[in-house]
Amino acid sequence: MANHSKLSDSEKYELIMKLLRKEATASELSRQYQVSEPTIGRWRDDFLDGGKQRLSVRRNKENSSELKRLKVELAEHKQLIGEYAFANDFLKKRLDSSI
């Protein structure tokens, strides 16, 4: 069974920031916080992946607003096509009945 760290989230954050700022090596932090180096590596990767995901969310929000605008525009175009089709059918029937 895996050992679970007793470090708080803020302690993990502090550890990862020290690593990323190169204030200490992974082996130094491992000894200081009594956490294995692979665990520190996993935390670092999770931290960086979280940052990537956050940036992606912002981009997705921008894409979402553009998608909503395009859906509204598409609905307007469908409405116009329907109106033109109705007018076209009406004019065809008037023309057929006058012949």
Secondary structure as UniProt FT lines:
FT   HELIX           9..20
FT   TURN            21..22
FT   HELIX           26..33
FT   HELIX           37..98
//
